[in-house]
Structures are given as C-alpha cells and as structure tokens.
C-alpha cells in the first residue's frame, strides 16, 4: 500500500508524519545527543513556527492522538484487563443528610 500526503509519497511512518506536519520530526522531538544550546535553538524555532501557524497546534495534537490510539498498545505493551466485580456498592438506597 502506498501512502501519499499532499501529492508526495511517504516511504515510512516518519516520512508520513513529516509530510503531514510540514516540518521535520527532529524539530519537535530533538536529537539524542543535542547540546543545551541546540535544544534551546530548536525549541525557539518550534515556538516561532507555532506562532506563525496557530492551526498547526491542532494538527499536531490530532495527529498525536491518532498515532497514540493506533500504536500505544503495541508501543507500551499494554494489556487491557477487566476489572473484577467485588460485589461492593451502596449498602442501601437511603440518602444521607449532611
């Protein structure tokens, strides 16, 4: 299956996200061995981009929610467990006056 964003073919998931956002992922996620100065410059550039395009915040948030919803169980190795019913509940239907 081929994936296209804005007429450009995305060869990987990272490339798809980059094309969808219009910015490189490293701008938002950083580099593993970046210095404090590089991090400050990256965050400053990200702030400028968000200030120029406030709608990008909504796009990034929506994309993050979709990615987490689709991949969080696999990424976090989460298993959904049913809560056991203990039979506890209200002892009676009486209301308590304060």
GROMACS elastic network, one bead per residue, 0.5 to 0.9 nm:
[ bonds ]
;  ai    aj funct       b0    kb
    2     9     6  0.70882   500
    2    10     6  0.75652   500
    2    11     6  0.78833   500
    3     8     6  0.83609   500
    3     9     6  0.57683   500
    3    10     6  0.55581   500
    3    11     6  0.74791   500
    3    12     6  0.87513   500
    3    16     6  0.76171   500
    4     7     6  0.57510   500
    4     8     6  0.52532   500
    4    10     6  0.57212   500
    4    11     6  0.89181   500
    4    16     6  0.77807   500
    4    19     6  0.88736   500
    5     8     6  0.53368   500
    5     9     6  0.64591   500
    5    10     6  0.69577   500
    5    16     6  0.69769   500
    5    19     6  0.61863   500
    5    20     6  0.63192   500
    6     9     6  0.84094   500
    6    19     6  0.77534   500
    6    20     6  0.80042   500
    8    19     6  0.78827   500
    9    15     6  0.87454   500
    9    16     6  0.81052   500
    9    19     6  0.89466   500
   10    13     6  0.73742   500
   10    14     6  0.83403   500
   10    15     6  0.53499   500
   10    17     6  0.86528   500
   10    18     6  0.89077   500
   10    19     6  0.74277   500
   11    14     6  0.83945   500
   11    15     6  0.62955   500
   11    16     6  0.73061   500
   12    15     6  0.51091   500
   12    16     6  0.61604   500
   12    17     6  0.87477   500
   13    17     6  0.63026   500
   13    18     6  0.86004   500
   14    17     6  0.52259   500
   14    18     6  0.61578   500
   14    19     6  0.86109   500
   14    24     6  0.89588   500
   14    25     6  0.73875   500
   15    19     6  0.60507   500
   15    20     6  0.84505   500
   15    24     6  0.85357   500
   15    25     6  0.86257   500
   16    19     6  0.51862   500
   16    20     6  0.60624   500
   16    21     6  0.85994   500
   17    21     6  0.60519   500
   17    22     6  0.82593   500
   17    23     6  0.86788   500
   17    24     6  0.84200   500
   17    25     6  0.74563   500
   17    63     6  0.80745   500
   18    21     6  0.52554   500
   18    22     6  0.57181   500
   18    23     6  0.55478   500
   18    24     6  0.51999   500
   18    25     6  0.58600   500
   19    22     6  0.50599   500
   19    23     6  0.71204   500
   19    24     6  0.81264   500
   20    23     6  0.81889   500
   20    59     6  0.85427   500
   20    60     6  0.88844   500
   20    63     6  0.84878   500
   21    24     6  0.78186   500
   21    25     6  0.84729   500
   21    56     6  0.74870   500
   21    59     6  0.72935   500
   21    60     6  0.68357   500
   21    63     6  0.86202   500
   23    26     6  0.84813   500
   23    27     6  0.71035   500
   23    28     6  0.85950   500
   24    27     6  0.56579   500
   24    28     6  0.76592   500
   25    28     6  0.55279   500
   25    29     6  0.60353   500
   25    30     6  0.77454   500
   26    31     6  0.61942   500
   26    42     6  0.86485   500
   27    30     6  0.57893   500
   27    31     6  0.85462   500
   27    42     6  0.60181   500
   27    43     6  0.75216   500
   27    45     6  0.78687   500
   27    46     6  0.65283   500
   28    42     6  0.79483   500
   28    43     6  0.77241   500
   28    46     6  0.69975   500
   29    32     6  0.89970   500
   30    33     6  0.86335   500
   30    34     6  0.72268   500
   30    38     6  0.89294   500
   30    39     6  0.70308   500
   30    42     6  0.74650   500
   30    43     6  0.88046   500
   31    34     6  0.53800   500
   31    39     6  0.84350   500
   34    37     6  0.80316   500
   34    38     6  0.58086   500
   34    39     6  0.62789   500
   35    38     6  0.50953   500
   35    39     6  0.61367   500
   35    40     6  0.85855   500
   36    39     6  0.50665   500
   36    40     6  0.61396   500
   36    41     6  0.86233   500
   37    40     6  0.51177   500
   37    41     6  0.61873   500
   37    42     6  0.85619   500
   38    41     6  0.51074   500
   38    42     6  0.60419   500
   38    43     6  0.85700   500
   39    42     6  0.50414   500
   39    43     6  0.61025   500
   39    44     6  0.84696   500
   40    43     6  0.52154   500
   40    44     6  0.60712   500
   40    45     6  0.86219   500
   41    44     6  0.50334   500
   41    45     6  0.61771   500
   41    46     6  0.86116   500
   42    45     6  0.51424   500
   42    46     6  0.62027   500
   42    47     6  0.86792   500
   43    47     6  0.61519   500
   43    48     6  0.86343   500
   44    47     6  0.50984   500
   44    48     6  0.63034   500
   44    49     6  0.87410   500
   45    48     6  0.50730   500
   45    49     6  0.62609   500
   45    50     6  0.86952   500
   46    49     6  0.50978   500
   46    50     6  0.62150   500
   46    51     6  0.85519   500
   47    50     6  0.51372   500
   47    51     6  0.60575   500
   47    52     6  0.86071   500
   48    51     6  0.50232   500
   48    52     6  0.61793   500
   48    53     6  0.86308   500
   49    52     6  0.51340   500
   49    53     6  0.61638   500
   49    54     6  0.83198   500
   49    56     6  0.84160   500
   50    53     6  0.50607   500
   50    54     6  0.53580   500
   50    55     6  0.79649   500
   50    56     6  0.63711   500
   50    57     6  0.67432   500
   51    54     6  0.57852   500
   52    56     6  0.89929   500
   53    56     6  0.55774   500
   53    57     6  0.79404   500
   54    57     6  0.58299   500
   54    58     6  0.77382   500
   55    58     6  0.54051   500
   55    59     6  0.65039   500
   55    60     6  0.87757   500
   56    60     6  0.59419   500
   56    61     6  0.83769   500
   57    60     6  0.51907   500
   57    61     6  0.60528   500
   57    62     6  0.85187   500
   58    61     6  0.51044   500
   58    62     6  0.60245   500
   58    63     6  0.84678   500
   59    62     6  0.51899   500
   59    63     6  0.60641   500
   59    64     6  0.85053   500
   60    63     6  0.51221   500
   60    64     6  0.60284   500
   60    65     6  0.85897   500
   61    64     6  0.50913   500
   61    65     6  0.61800   500
   61    66     6  0.86238   500
   62    65     6  0.51906   500
   62    66     6  0.62149   500
   62    67     6  0.86345   500
   63    66     6  0.51120   500
   63    67     6  0.60851   500
   63    68     6  0.84917   500
   64    67     6  0.51474   500
   64    68     6  0.59923   500
   64    69     6  0.83501   500
   65    68     6  0.51768   500
   65    69     6  0.58957   500
   65    70     6  0.84752   500
   66    69     6  0.50726   500
   66    70     6  0.61015   500
   66    71     6  0.84796   500
   67    70     6  0.51765   500
   67    71     6  0.58681   500
   67    72     6  0.75574   500
   68    71     6  0.51918   500
   68    73     6  0.82596   500
   68    75     6  0.86563   500
   69    72     6  0.58341   500
   69    73     6  0.79675   500
   70    73     6  0.77123   500
   70    74     6  0.84866   500
   71    74     6  0.53998   500
   71    75     6  0.59175   500
   71    76     6  0.83775   500
   72    76     6  0.56470   500
   72    77     6  0.77284   500
   72    78     6  0.76241   500
   73    76     6  0.53323   500
   73    77     6  0.53077   500
   73    79     6  0.71827   500
   73    80     6  0.88651   500
   74    77     6  0.50261   500
   74    78     6  0.69085   500
   75    78     6  0.79459   500
   81    84     6  0.88931   500
   82    85     6  0.89886   500
   85    88     6  0.77177   500
   86    89     6  0.85591   500
   88    91     6  0.81094   500
   89    92     6  0.87248   500
   90    93     6  0.70290   500
   91    94     6  0.86327   500
   92    95     6  0.84952   500
